[in-house]
Amino acid sequence: MAQISADNHGLRLYTRYAVLVLIAVIFIFPLVFMVVSSLKPDQQLLADTASLRAFLPVGDISLNNYTAAFQRAPVGLFIMNSVIVTGVTVVLSLLACSAAAFAFVFVNWKGRELVLSLILATLIVPFETIAIPLLLISSQLPWIGLDGLTSGWLNTYRVQIIPFIADGLTIFLFVQYFKDLPGELIEAARVEGASWGQIYRRIVMPLAGPVLATAAILKFLVMYNQYLWPLMVVQDEAYRPVMVGLQYFFQLNIAWGEVMAYLSLITVPVLAFYLYLQKAFIASIASTGVKG
């Protein structure tokens, strides 16, 4: 009986691994197709799509599409803009939303349940419904900078960052995670005379590694893939992100090899960020010892 049970367990384990490998292959195939296609001229790229050669680096392979992509559009500038906007927004969002969630979970104040309910209700409001009013407001808002007092935020980094710092989903993730933290830690810190700021910085946030990684990944994907809002508020090429820059490759003659090369280039920051946060996520779980 023990042998039969062990065999069944081994079969289930192998089946699970087989399913996971199949899922991984399904998800990685588009990336392989994208990178391989970026190395082929258009005629060969289109011809190979009818067979498995589309996933193989065979035929006339070169980096000409990458060179042409940089000649057609300022690819490096677009990537830098997206990295700046996305990176700053993610950092500010994690700080603002974690602080708000901390106040909702640990600080007793009148009306917090109502306020939290209103914030969560914004999750059902599509961004398209507020895009035009937000555009009109952004075009008139004042700003104090190196040039003094100016009016309007269009064609700037701040118009792509500030409206997206706080959002209901990120606050909700932090609230749910903070609710699962041991309340004894907070009570002990309060007895010892720690302020709310000290509890937030020294106790809660060091234990929030998993939710920080999760929220950062979700926010990164949303911001890096922004298209509608930058298209509305940024007309200056110096501030355009990668998704708006994709339009350059669909004007006049479409070169699909250049499109694939551009997509391969703009995917690199996404993969790098994900791999870094995956490592940080595992390290945070191993170091905290607190289940969220």
Residue pairs with C-beta under 8 A, 6 or more apart in sequence:
29 55
31 267
32 55
33 54
33 55
34 260
34 263
34 264
34 267
35 260
35 264
36 54
36 55
36 56
36 57
37 45
37 48
37 54
37 256
37 257
37 260
38 65
38 66
38 257
38 260
38 261
38 263
38 264
39 57
39 61
39 62
39 63
39 65
39 257
40 48
40 59
40 60
40 61
40 65
40 257
41 60
41 62
41 64
41 65
41 257
42 255
42 256
42 257
44 59
44 60
45 54
45 256
45 257
45 260
46 256
48 54
48 59
53 59
64 257
65 255
65 257
65 258
65 260
65 261
66 261
66 264
66 265
68 255
68 257
68 258
68 261
69 75
69 249
69 258
69 261
69 262
69 265
70 76
72 248
72 249
72 255
72 258
73 245
73 248
73 249
73 262
74 237
74 245
75 245
75 262
75 265
75 266
77 237
77 238
77 240
78 240
78 241
78 242
78 244
78 245
78 266
79 242
79 265
79 266
79 269
81 157
81 238
81 239
81 240
81 241
81 242
82 224
82 241
82 242
82 243
82 266
82 269
83 269
84 157
85 157
85 160
85 161
85 223
85 226
85 241
86 220
86 223
86 224
88 157
88 161
89 160
89 161
89 164
89 165
89 219
89 223
90 216
90 219
90 220
90 223
92 161
92 165
93 164
93 165
93 166
93 167
93 170
93 215
93 219
94 170
94 212
94 215
94 216
94 219
96 165
96 166
97 166
97 167
97 170
97 171
97 173
97 174
97 215
98 174
98 200
98 204
98 205
98 208
98 212
99 200
100 166
100 171
100 174
101 171
101 173
101 174
101 175
101 177
101 178
102 174
102 178
102 196
102 200
102 204
103 109
103 112
104 112
104 115
104 116
104 171
104 175
105 175
105 178
105 179
106 178
106 186
106 196
106 199
106 204
107 196
116 171
116 175
119 168
119 171
119 172
120 168
120 171
120 172
121 168
122 167
122 168
123 168
123 169
123 172
127 228
127 229
128 228
131 228
131 229
131 232
134 163
135 232
135 233
138 152
138 153
138 154
138 159
138 163
138 233
139 152
139 153
139 154
140 151
140 152
141 151
141 152
141 153
142 149
142 150
142 151
143 149
143 150
143 151
143 152
143 153
143 156
143 158
144 150
153 159
153 162
153 233
154 233
154 234
154 235
155 233
155 234
155 235
155 236
155 239
156 239
157 239
159 233
159 234
160 226
160 229
160 230
160 233
160 234
160 239
160 241
163 229
164 222
164 223
167 219
169 218
170 215
170 218
170 219
173 211
173 214
173 215
173 218
174 208
174 211
174 215
177 208
177 210
177 211
177 292
178 204
178 208
180 291
180 292
181 204
181 207
181 290
181 292
182 290
185 203
186 199
186 203
186 204
189 198
189 199
189 203
190 199
194 202
194 203
205 212
206 288
207 288
207 290
208 292
209 280
209 281
209 283
209 284
209 285
209 287
209 288
210 281
210 284
210 285
210 292
211 292
212 284
213 277
213 278
213 280
213 281
213 284
214 281
216 277
217 273
217 274
217 277
220 270
220 273
221 270
224 241
224 242
224 269
224 270
225 243
226 241
226 243
227 243
227 244
230 240
230 241
230 243
230 244
231 244
234 240
234 241
234 244
242 266
245 262
246 259
246 262
246 263
249 255
249 258
249 259
249 262
250 259
